[in-house]
Amino acid sequence: MGCRHKGSLDENRGFLTWRATVRRQLLSAWMIAALVLPGSVARACTLWAAAGDEWAKGGGTLLVKNRDWTPDQHHEVRLTQPAAGFRYLGLYAIGSKSAGIKAGINEKGLVVVTATAGSIPEKDRAAMKSAKGVTSRLLSACNSVAAALKMTELFLGPQIIMMADRKEIAYVEVGPEGKFAVKTAATGVLCHTNHYLEDSTLPFNKSLGESSRVRYGRIKQLLAETPHPFDMKQFIAFSHDRVAGPDNSIFRTGSSSKVSRTVAIWIVALPPTGTPRLYLKIMDSGEPERMIEADLDDVFAGRRQDILNTPQPAEKTK
């Protein structure tokens, strides 16, 4: 009897422990589900990059930005000579709020792109202190990823920054109050959408949009399952991937005229030596698609004026 009694107490304790574990798991699942917004089709972007001989064909790096936005802007390609610093080629959004440079490469071969930190509500982001002109300031001041990562005073105000040079790729997850996390790779791949991924920044996710979650999963899958090293042709194919429907795919067509869709694709290949190569596709509403492929040495040497809109005058980047 005593043995049976002891055994029944152990069983009861085991049951209680199991029940507590299940309750914790259910609570964690509920908290995750509470962050996910199934109907979220916010303005957003998908970013990814590859570095090193094993991942980028011929060595060097590749970087891609699929820019998603509501169809209330148009885009221009400008070659800018700042008042001080390096020249840079940029993709600019014109019209509505959030106009300005969205992707760029400077004459030293530094590429910088950004994405919205959409897991922090827009009204909250707007109320937070933010550095101004981050992309332009990095491009005009820095000749490498390493140099850009030292410009920590610019990592203020929620956003995702991805960058590349010939040797290295990186992203910076910028959160509130000057808090940020950095991930770099000299060999390998990086990808990002619109929510925080690093352990130190995960608490900044207030609402995890379905589109951001699905796009991140898809680009991560493509990078993991596609034979590599990658070349620009493969990354162009990734940028047109539509398997998750109009609002959740890497290439978004938009389920209505009022929601975001992919409006531009920016891809730069940076070989270990030689000229970087640009692929740019612009899809402005009501206008013919504009396709640009160019050797960037030619652009900076003035031999590809045909790809430029009205050049910017010298501008201050302070």
Secondary structure, DSSP 8 states (H G I E B T S, - for coil): -HHHHHHHHHHHHHHHHHHHHHHHHHHHHHHHHHHEETT---SEEEEEEEESTTTBTTSSEEEEEEEEE-SS-EEEEEEE--SSS--EEEEEEESSSS-EEEEEEETTS-EEEEE--TTS-HHHHHHS---SSHHHHHHHH-SSHHHHHT-GGG--SSEEEEEE-SS-EEEEEE-GGG-EEEEEESSEEEEE-SS--STTTGGG-S-EEHHHHHHHHHHHHHHHHS-SSB-HHHHHHHHT--TTHHHHSSS---SSTTS-EEEEEEEEEE-SSS--EEEEEE--TTS--EEEEEEHHHHHTTS-GGG--S-B------
